[in-house]
Amino acid sequence: MSEREVDVVVIGAGPAGENAAGRLAEGGLEVAIVERELLGGECSYWACMPSKALLRPAQALAEARRVHGAREAVGGKLDVGAALERRDEIIHELDDSGQVPWLEERGVALLRAEGQLEGERRVRAGDDLLTARRAVVVASGTTAALPPIEGLEAARPWTNREATTAKAAPERLVVLGGGVVGVELAQAWASLGSKVVLVEAMDTLIAREEPFAGEQVEEALRDAGVDVRMGARATSVRREEGGDATAPVSSAPGDEGCDAPVARGDQPAGGEAVVELEDGDSVRGDELLLAVGRAPRVDGLGLDTVGLTADGPLAVDERMQVGGLGWLYAVGDVNGRAPLTHMGKYQARIAADQILGRGTTAAQWDGPLAPRVIFTEPQVAAVGHTLDSAREAGVDVRAVDYPTGGVAGSSFHGRGGSGTARIVVDEQRGVLIGATFTGPDVAELLHAASIAVVGEVPLERLRHAVPAFPTRSEVWLRLLEGYGL
C-alpha cells in the first residue's frame, strides 16, 4: 500500500468529475481522479451518446423524406447493422483510452479503482491511500433504480446500459417507464425494428414537461408502431420457459454493490418476459427495459467515516459543499439537483472555483428549472418553468403558444415537421420564466431561451433581439407578437 498527498481528490471520472479535475489542475493544483470504470462515465458510453446515436438514423431519414427533392432520392429501409456500427464508433467500443490524454495533458493523476472515504480528506483507491490537502470532490453519479415489483430482479431486465449497447434489435421489447429514458429508447428500438410496448403508470409521458409535449411524443410513438399503455401499473414480472428465471443477477463492470439489476447487452436473458398489469392484462417481450428512475451511487463511499449518512442524493449548498464540511463537495447526478450532463459540468466549475478561492456560487436555475432536451422525434426542449409549475410556485403568469412549424424557416425542414413553442411570462416583472419547444431539431432553439430566462431579460428589451430571416428562430418574433409586443 502506498500513501501520498495531493491538493484535491476527485471520486468519479464522468463528465462532472473530469471537468472538476481539469479546471482544478488548470488552476495550478495537484489533482488525482479515481475511477472504477471508464473515463467519460455513464453519459459517454451507456446513456447520452449511444442513445442519440440510436435515435439519429431514423430522424435523419424522416427529415430527408419530408423534403422534396431529397425524398425522391431516398429508397429502401434503414440499415440497422450500419446504425449499430456507428453507435459502436461513437462509444469507442467501450474503450476509454482516447480520453486518457486529456487528463495527462493537465497533469491529473488517474487511479483506476473504487474510491472510498476513510476519514476527513482521505480517500482509499485500491492499494493507494490519498490525503487531500484542500478538498475531496464526489462525482460518483447514479445507477438504475429498482422499483419494488414482484419478480423484477429475477427477470434480469435491461437497464439503460444494455439497451444502449445491445448488439442486435430484440424482436419484442417491453419498456417500463415513460420518462426521458423510456421514451427515447422505445422510439430508438422501434425505429430499428423492434416491436415495442411502453408501460407507464401515470396518465402522461415525460410528466415534468408541458402536457402538450407528452401528448405529441405519445402520438409520435404510436405512429411509429409502439404500443403505449398509459395509466398501467406493473404488479409482477416473470420469465417463462426457455430461460433461468432464478439465475443470479450479473453486473456490468463497476456495478458491484449497487442494487440495479443488469443483463449483458450481448447475452439475452433467456425466456419470455411477462409483465402483469394492475388491470389484469399482461404484456410480453423478449427483453424488458427498466426505465423508472435513477438512484445515486452513495453505497460504499465511506460517508460514515466522516459522520454522514445518505440513502438518497448527497445534499449540497450553492457552493456544492456537503453537510457543512468545508472540504467535501458533490457534483453531478449524485447530488440530485439537476441530473443532466451539462448541469454536472456547470456544478463542477462551481465546486472547482470554490476550491480555487474564486467564490462562485450556483444560480437558482441549477435544479428542476435547468435547460433540458428530450431527443425523441419530435424533440422536446425546455428551460425554466412550465405553465403549471409557475402557477404552483405562486407566480402570476401568462403563456403564449405558436406552432414551431409556422414560420418560413421551418419549410426547409420539410412538410409535417409540426410542433409547439410556448413561452411563460411573469406578468408582474415582464420577464420570461419558462420556454418549451417541440418539433424537429428544436434543441437548437433552446439556448436563446436559456439566456432570456437566466438573464431575466425584460420583454421590452427582448423584442429588439431581431431573429434573422428565414430561420426558425423567427418563432420568437411570433411569440412576442402573441404576447402583445
C-alpha positions as CSV (number, residue, x, y, z in Angstrom):
1,M,0.0,0.0,0.0
2,S,1.2,3.5,-0.9
3,E,0.2,6.8,0.8
4,R,0.6,10.2,-0.8
5,E,-0.8,13.7,-0.6
6,V,-2.4,15.8,-3.4
7,D,-4.3,19.0,-3.3
8,V,-7.7,17.5,-4.4
9,V,-9.1,14.0,-4.9
10,V,-12.0,13.6,-7.3
11,I,-14.1,10.4,-7.0
12,G,-15.6,9.6,-10.4
13,A,-14.4,10.5,-13.9
14,G,-17.7,11.1,-15.6
15,P,-18.3,14.5,-17.2
16,A,-18.7,16.2,-13.9
17,G,-15.6,14.6,-12.3
18,E,-13.5,15.2,-15.4
19,N,-14.4,18.8,-15.6
20,A,-13.8,19.4,-11.9
21,A,-10.4,17.8,-12.1
22,G,-9.4,19.6,-15.3
23,R,-10.4,23.0,-14.0
24,L,-8.6,22.5,-10.7
25,A,-5.4,21.3,-12.5
26,E,-5.5,24.2,-14.9
27,G,-5.8,26.4,-11.8
28,G,-2.4,25.1,-10.6
29,L,-3.5,22.4,-8.1
30,E,-2.2,18.8,-7.9
31,V,-5.2,16.6,-8.6
32,A,-5.9,12.9,-8.5
33,I,-9.0,11.3,-10.0
34,V,-10.3,7.9,-9.0
35,E,-12.5,5.9,-11.5
36,R,-13.6,2.3,-11.3
37,E,-15.0,2.1,-14.8
38,L,-14.5,4.2,-17.9
39,L,-13.3,7.8,-18.3
40,G,-16.3,9.7,-19.5
41,G,-18.7,7.8,-17.4
42,E,-22.4,6.8,-18.0
43,C,-23.0,9.7,-20.4
44,S,-20.3,8.8,-22.9
45,Y,-20.8,5.0,-23.0
46,W,-24.2,4.0,-21.8
47,A,-26.6,7.0,-21.9
48,C,-26.4,10.3,-23.7
49,M,-24.1,9.5,-26.6
50,P,-25.2,5.9,-27.6
51,S,-28.9,6.7,-27.2
52,K,-28.7,9.7,-29.5
53,A,-26.7,7.5,-31.9
54,L,-29.5,5.0,-32.0
55,L,-32.2,7.7,-32.5
56,R,-30.4,9.8,-35.2
57,P,-30.6,7.5,-38.2
58,A,-34.4,7.3,-38.3
59,Q,-34.6,11.0,-37.6
60,A,-32.3,11.9,-40.5
61,L,-34.2,9.6,-42.8
62,A,-37.5,11.1,-41.7
63,E,-36.3,14.6,-42.5
64,A,-35.0,13.6,-45.9
65,R,-38.4,12.1,-46.6
66,R,-40.1,15.4,-45.6
67,V,-38.0,17.5,-48.0
68,H,-39.0,17.5,-51.7
69,G,-36.1,16.6,-53.9
70,A,-34.4,14.7,-51.1
71,R,-37.3,12.3,-50.6
72,E,-37.2,11.2,-54.2
73,A,-33.6,10.1,-53.7
74,V,-34.4,8.1,-50.6
75,G,-35.3,4.5,-51.0
76,G,-35.0,1.3,-49.1
77,K,-35.0,0.7,-45.3
78,L,-32.8,1.9,-42.6
79,D,-29.6,-0.2,-42.3
80,V,-29.8,-1.5,-38.7
81,G,-26.3,-3.1,-38.8
82,A,-24.7,0.2,-40.0
83,A,-26.6,2.2,-37.4
84,L,-25.3,-0.1,-34.6
85,E,-21.8,0.0,-36.0
86,R,-21.9,3.8,-35.9
87,R,-23.2,3.6,-32.3
88,D,-20.1,1.5,-31.5
89,E,-17.8,4.0,-33.1
90,I,-19.3,6.8,-31.1
91,I,-18.8,4.9,-27.8
92,H,-15.4,3.8,-29.0
93,E,-16.3,0.1,-28.5
94,L,-16.3,0.8,-24.7
95,D,-12.6,1.7,-24.8
96,D,-11.7,4.9,-23.0
97,S,-8.0,5.1,-24.0
98,G,-8.7,8.0,-26.2
99,Q,-9.8,10.1,-23.2
100,V,-6.7,9.4,-21.1
101,P,-4.5,12.1,-22.9
102,W,-6.9,14.8,-21.8
103,L,-6.1,14.1,-18.2
104,E,-2.4,13.6,-18.9
105,E,-2.1,16.9,-20.6
106,R,-3.4,18.6,-17.5
107,G,-1.2,16.6,-15.1
108,V,-4.2,14.9,-13.5
109,A,-3.2,11.5,-11.9
110,L,-5.6,8.7,-12.8
111,L,-6.2,5.8,-10.3
112,R,-8.4,3.0,-11.7
113,A,-10.0,1.8,-8.6
114,E,-13.1,2.1,-6.3
115,G,-12.9,5.4,-4.4
116,Q,-13.9,5.4,-0.7
117,L,-13.6,7.9,2.0
118,E,-11.6,6.9,5.0
119,G,-11.9,9.9,7.3
120,E,-11.5,13.6,6.8
121,R,-9.9,14.4,3.4
122,R,-8.7,10.8,3.0
123,V,-9.7,8.5,0.1
124,R,-8.9,4.8,-0.4
125,A,-8.3,3.9,-4.0
126,G,-7.4,0.2,-4.2
127,D,-3.9,-0.1,-2.7
128,D,-3.5,3.7,-2.5
129,L,-4.4,6.0,0.3
130,L,-4.7,9.6,-0.8
131,T,-4.8,12.6,1.5
132,A,-6.3,15.8,0.1
133,R,-4.7,18.9,1.3
134,R,-7.7,21.0,0.2
135,A,-10.7,19.1,-0.8
136,V,-12.4,15.9,-2.0
137,V,-15.0,16.1,-4.8
138,V,-17.6,13.2,-5.1
139,A,-18.8,12.7,-8.7
140,S,-20.0,9.1,-8.5
141,G,-23.1,9.5,-10.5
142,T,-26.2,7.3,-10.4
143,T,-27.4,3.8,-11.3
144,A,-30.7,2.5,-12.5
145,A,-33.3,2.4,-9.7
146,L,-35.1,-0.9,-8.9
147,P,-38.8,-0.5,-8.0
148,P,-40.4,-3.0,-5.7
149,I,-42.1,-5.1,-8.3
150,E,-42.5,-8.8,-7.6
151,G,-40.1,-10.9,-9.7
152,L,-38.4,-8.0,-11.3
153,E,-34.9,-8.7,-10.3
154,A,-35.1,-12.4,-11.1
155,A,-36.4,-11.5,-14.6
156,R,-33.0,-9.9,-15.4
157,P,-34.2,-6.7,-17.0
158,W,-32.1,-4.4,-19.2
159,T,-31.1,-1.1,-17.8
160,N,-30.0,1.8,-19.9
161,R,-26.6,0.1,-20.2
162,E,-27.9,-3.0,-22.0
163,A,-30.4,-1.0,-24.0
164,T,-27.8,1.3,-25.4
165,T,-25.2,-1.3,-26.2
166,A,-27.2,-4.3,-27.4
167,K,-25.7,-5.9,-30.5
168,A,-29.0,-6.5,-32.2
169,A,-32.6,-5.3,-32.0
170,P,-34.7,-7.5,-29.8
171,E,-37.8,-8.8,-31.7
172,R,-40.0,-7.7,-28.9
173,L,-39.1,-5.1,-26.2
174,V,-41.2,-4.1,-23.2
175,V,-40.3,-0.7,-21.7
176,L,-41.2,0.1,-18.1
177,G,-41.4,3.8,-17.6
178,G,-42.4,6.8,-19.8
179,G,-39.8,9.3,-18.7
180,V,-36.9,10.5,-20.8
181,V,-35.0,7.2,-20.9
182,G,-38.2,5.2,-21.6
183,V,-39.5,7.4,-24.5
184,E,-36.1,7.8,-26.2
185,L,-35.2,4.1,-26.1
186,A,-38.7,3.0,-27.0
187,Q,-38.5,5.2,-30.1
188,A,-35.0,4.2,-30.9
189,W,-35.5,0.4,-30.9
190,A,-38.9,0.8,-32.7
191,S,-37.1,2.6,-35.4
192,L,-34.5,-0.2,-35.6
193,G,-37.2,-2.9,-36.0
194,S,-38.3,-4.0,-32.5
195,K,-41.9,-4.4,-31.6
196,V,-42.1,-2.2,-28.5
197,V,-44.6,-1.9,-25.7
198,L,-44.2,1.0,-23.4
199,V,-45.9,0.8,-19.9
200,E,-46.3,4.0,-17.9
201,A,-48.1,4.2,-14.6
202,M,-49.1,7.8,-15.0
203,D,-51.6,9.3,-17.4
204,T,-48.9,11.3,-19.3
205,L,-45.4,10.7,-20.7
206,I,-42.5,12.9,-19.6
207,A,-44.7,14.2,-16.9
208,R,-42.5,17.1,-15.7
209,E,-42.8,18.9,-19.1
210,E,-45.7,20.7,-20.6
211,P,-48.7,18.4,-21.2
212,F,-48.7,19.1,-25.0
213,A,-45.1,17.8,-25.1
214,G,-46.1,14.5,-23.6
215,E,-49.1,14.3,-25.9
216,Q,-47.1,14.9,-29.0
217,V,-44.4,12.4,-28.0
218,E,-47.1,9.8,-27.3
219,E,-48.7,10.4,-30.7
220,A,-45.3,10.0,-32.4
221,L,-44.6,6.8,-30.6
222,R,-48.0,5.3,-31.6
223,D,-47.4,6.4,-35.2
224,A,-44.1,4.5,-35.0
225,G,-45.9,1.4,-34.0
226,V,-45.2,1.5,-30.3
227,D,-48.0,0.0,-28.1
228,V,-48.2,2.8,-25.4
229,R,-50.1,1.7,-22.3
230,M,-50.9,4.8,-20.2
231,G,-52.1,4.5,-16.6
232,A,-50.8,1.0,-16.5
233,R,-49.0,-0.2,-13.4
234,A,-46.9,-3.3,-13.4
235,T,-47.6,-5.6,-10.4
236,S,-45.2,-8.6,-11.2
237,V,-42.7,-9.8,-13.7
238,R,-41.6,-13.3,-14.6
239,R,-39.6,-15.2,-17.2
240,E,-41.4,-18.2,-18.8
241,E,-39.8,-21.4,-20.0
242,G,-36.6,-21.1,-22.0
243,G,-34.6,-19.1,-19.5
244,D,-33.3,-19.4,-16.0
245,A,-35.6,-17.1,-14.0
246,T,-33.7,-17.7,-10.8
247,A,-30.2,-17.1,-12.2
248,P,-28.2,-14.6,-10.2
249,V,-28.2,-11.0,-11.4
250,S,-25.0,-10.2,-13.3
251,S,-23.3,-6.9,-13.0
252,A,-21.8,-4.6,-15.5
253,P,-18.2,-3.5,-14.8
254,G,-18.1,-1.5,-11.7
255,D,-21.7,-2.2,-10.6
256,E,-20.7,-4.4,-7.7
257,G,-22.6,-3.5,-4.6
258,C,-25.4,-1.5,-6.3
259,D,-28.9,-2.6,-6.4
260,A,-29.6,-2.2,-10.1
261,P,-30.1,-5.5,-12.0
262,V,-28.4,-5.8,-15.3
263,A,-28.0,-8.4,-18.0
264,R,-25.2,-8.1,-20.5
265,G,-26.3,-6.4,-23.7
266,D,-25.0,-9.3,-25.9
267,Q,-26.3,-12.1,-23.7
268,P,-30.1,-12.5,-23.9
269,A,-31.7,-13.1,-20.5
270,G,-33.5,-16.1,-22.0
271,G,-37.2,-16.9,-21.9
272,E,-40.1,-14.6,-22.5
273,A,-40.6,-11.7,-20.1
274,V,-44.2,-11.4,-18.9
275,V,-45.3,-8.2,-17.2
276,E,-48.6,-8.5,-15.3
277,L,-50.5,-5.2,-15.0
278,E,-52.8,-4.0,-12.3
279,D,-55.8,-4.1,-14.6
280,G,-55.4,-7.8,-15.1
281,D,-53.8,-7.5,-18.6
282,S,-50.2,-8.5,-19.4
283,V,-47.5,-7.7,-21.9
284,R,-44.8,-9.9,-23.2
285,G,-41.3,-9.3,-24.7
286,D,-38.0,-11.0,-25.4
287,E,-36.3,-8.2,-23.4
288,L,-37.6,-6.0,-20.6
289,L,-36.1,-2.5,-20.2
290,L,-36.3,-0.9,-16.8
291,A,-36.6,2.9,-17.1
292,V,-38.3,4.1,-14.0
293,G,-35.6,6.4,-12.5
294,R,-32.1,6.6,-11.1
295,A,-30.5,6.2,-7.7
296,P,-27.4,8.0,-6.5
297,R,-24.3,5.9,-6.1
298,V,-23.6,6.6,-2.4
299,D,-23.3,3.0,-1.1
300,G,-19.7,2.1,-0.4
301,L,-18.5,5.8,-0.4
302,G,-17.5,5.6,3.2
303,L,-19.7,8.5,4.2
304,D,-20.0,7.1,7.7
305,T,-16.2,7.7,8.2
306,V,-16.9,11.5,8.1
307,G,-20.1,11.5,10.1
308,L,-22.5,11.4,7.2
309,T,-25.3,9.1,6.2
310,A,-27.2,9.1,2.9
311,D,-29.8,6.8,1.3
312,G,-30.5,9.3,-1.4
313,P,-28.7,12.2,-3.1
314,L,-25.9,14.0,-1.3
315,A,-27.4,17.3,-0.3
316,V,-25.2,20.3,-1.2
317,D,-25.4,24.0,-0.8
318,E,-25.0,26.7,-3.5
319,R,-21.2,26.1,-3.3
320,M,-21.6,22.3,-3.9
321,Q,-20.4,21.6,-0.4
322,V,-21.8,18.6,1.5
323,G,-23.1,18.6,5.1
324,G,-21.4,21.9,6.0
325,L,-18.0,20.3,5.6
326,G,-15.7,22.9,4.1
327,W,-13.6,20.2,2.3
328,L,-16.2,17.9,0.8
329,Y,-18.1,18.6,-2.4
330,A,-20.5,16.7,-4.5
331,V,-21.2,17.4,-8.2
332,G,-23.3,15.9,-11.0
333,D,-26.1,13.4,-10.7
334,V,-25.1,12.1,-7.2
335,N,-26.3,15.4,-5.6
336,G,-29.7,15.1,-7.3
337,R,-30.1,18.8,-8.1
338,A,-30.3,18.5,-11.9
339,P,-29.4,15.1,-13.2
340,L,-28.2,16.3,-16.6
341,T,-24.7,16.1,-18.0
342,H,-24.4,19.8,-18.8
343,M,-25.5,20.8,-15.3
344,G,-23.0,18.4,-13.8
345,K,-20.3,20.2,-15.8
346,Y,-21.7,23.5,-14.5
347,Q,-21.6,22.3,-10.9
348,A,-18.1,21.0,-11.4
349,R,-17.0,24.5,-12.4
350,I,-18.7,26.0,-9.3
351,A,-17.0,23.5,-7.0
352,A,-13.6,24.0,-8.6
353,D,-13.9,27.8,-8.4
354,Q,-14.8,27.4,-4.7
355,I,-11.7,25.3,-4.1
356,L,-9.6,27.7,-6.0
357,G,-10.8,30.6,-3.9
358,R,-12.9,32.3,-6.6
359,G,-16.1,32.3,-4.7
360,T,-18.6,31.4,-7.5
361,T,-22.0,30.0,-6.4
362,A,-24.7,28.3,-8.3
363,A,-27.8,30.2,-9.6
364,Q,-31.4,29.3,-8.9
365,W,-31.5,27.6,-12.3
366,D,-29.4,24.7,-11.1
367,G,-32.3,22.4,-10.3
368,P,-35.6,21.4,-11.9
369,L,-35.7,24.6,-14.0
370,A,-32.4,23.8,-15.8
371,P,-32.3,23.6,-19.6
372,R,-33.2,20.1,-20.8
373,V,-33.7,18.3,-24.1
374,I,-35.5,15.0,-24.9
375,F,-34.2,13.7,-28.2
376,T,-37.3,12.0,-29.5
377,E,-39.0,12.9,-32.7
378,P,-40.4,15.4,-32.1
379,Q,-37.7,16.8,-29.8
380,V,-38.7,18.4,-26.6
381,A,-36.5,21.3,-25.4
382,A,-37.4,23.3,-22.3
383,V,-35.9,25.7,-19.7
384,G,-37.4,27.2,-16.6
385,H,-41.0,26.8,-15.6
386,T,-43.9,25.1,-17.3
387,L,-47.2,26.9,-17.0
388,D,-48.3,24.5,-14.3
389,S,-45.1,24.7,-12.2
390,A,-45.1,28.5,-12.4
391,R,-48.7,28.6,-11.1
392,E,-47.8,26.1,-8.4
393,A,-44.9,28.4,-7.3
394,G,-47.5,31.2,-6.9
395,V,-46.3,33.3,-9.9
396,D,-48.9,35.4,-11.9
397,V,-48.1,34.1,-15.3
398,R,-49.4,34.0,-18.9
399,A,-48.5,31.6,-21.6
400,V,-48.2,32.3,-25.3
401,D,-48.2,29.4,-27.9
402,Y,-47.2,29.4,-31.5
403,P,-46.6,26.5,-33.9
404,T,-42.9,25.8,-34.4
405,G,-43.6,24.9,-38.0
406,G,-45.5,28.2,-38.6
407,V,-42.5,30.3,-39.7
408,A,-40.8,30.5,-43.0
409,G,-37.6,28.8,-41.9
410,S,-39.4,25.7,-41.0
411,S,-40.3,25.0,-44.6
412,F,-36.6,24.0,-45.2
413,H,-37.1,21.1,-42.7
414,G,-39.9,19.8,-44.8
415,R,-43.6,19.3,-44.5
416,G,-45.0,17.5,-41.5
417,G,-42.4,18.8,-39.0
418,S,-45.0,20.2,-36.7
419,G,-44.7,21.1,-33.0
420,T,-45.4,23.8,-30.5
421,A,-43.5,26.7,-29.0
422,R,-44.6,28.2,-25.6
423,I,-43.2,31.0,-23.5
424,V,-44.3,31.5,-19.9
425,V,-44.2,35.2,-18.8
426,D,-44.1,36.6,-15.3
427,E,-46.7,39.3,-15.6
428,Q,-45.6,41.3,-12.6
429,R,-41.9,41.6,-13.8
430,G,-42.4,41.4,-17.5
431,V,-39.8,38.7,-17.9
432,L,-39.7,35.2,-19.3
433,I,-39.5,32.4,-16.7
434,G,-40.0,29.4,-18.9
435,A,-40.0,28.2,-22.5
436,T,-40.8,24.9,-24.2
437,F,-40.3,23.9,-27.9
438,T,-41.4,20.7,-29.6
439,G,-40.6,19.7,-33.2
440,P,-37.7,18.5,-35.3
441,D,-34.3,19.8,-34.1
442,V,-35.8,22.3,-31.7
443,A,-32.9,21.8,-29.3
444,E,-31.0,24.4,-31.3
445,L,-33.7,27.0,-30.3
446,L,-33.1,26.4,-26.6
447,H,-30.0,28.4,-25.7
448,A,-31.6,31.7,-26.7
449,A,-34.4,30.8,-24.3
450,S,-31.9,29.9,-21.6
451,I,-30.2,33.3,-22.0
452,A,-33.5,35.1,-21.8
453,V,-34.7,33.2,-18.8
454,V,-31.5,33.1,-16.8
455,G,-30.6,36.7,-17.7
456,E,-34.1,37.8,-16.8
457,V,-34.2,39.9,-19.9
458,P,-37.2,42.3,-19.9
459,L,-39.6,41.5,-22.8
460,E,-39.5,45.2,-23.7
461,R,-35.8,44.7,-24.4
462,L,-36.1,41.2,-25.8
463,R,-38.4,42.5,-28.6
464,H,-35.3,44.3,-30.0
465,A,-33.4,41.0,-30.4
466,V,-34.5,40.5,-34.0
467,P,-34.4,37.0,-35.4
468,A,-32.8,36.5,-38.8
469,F,-34.9,35.6,-41.8
470,P,-35.6,32.9,-42.9
471,T,-34.6,30.9,-39.8
472,R,-36.8,29.0,-37.4
473,S,-35.8,31.5,-34.7
474,E,-38.4,33.8,-36.2
475,V,-40.8,31.9,-33.9
476,W,-39.5,34.3,-31.2
477,L,-41.0,37.2,-33.1
478,R,-44.3,35.5,-33.3
479,L,-44.4,34.6,-29.6
480,L,-43.7,38.2,-28.6
481,E,-46.3,39.4,-31.0
482,G,-48.7,37.0,-29.4
483,Y,-47.9,38.5,-26.1
484,G,-48.8,41.9,-27.5
485,L,-45.4,43.5,-28.2
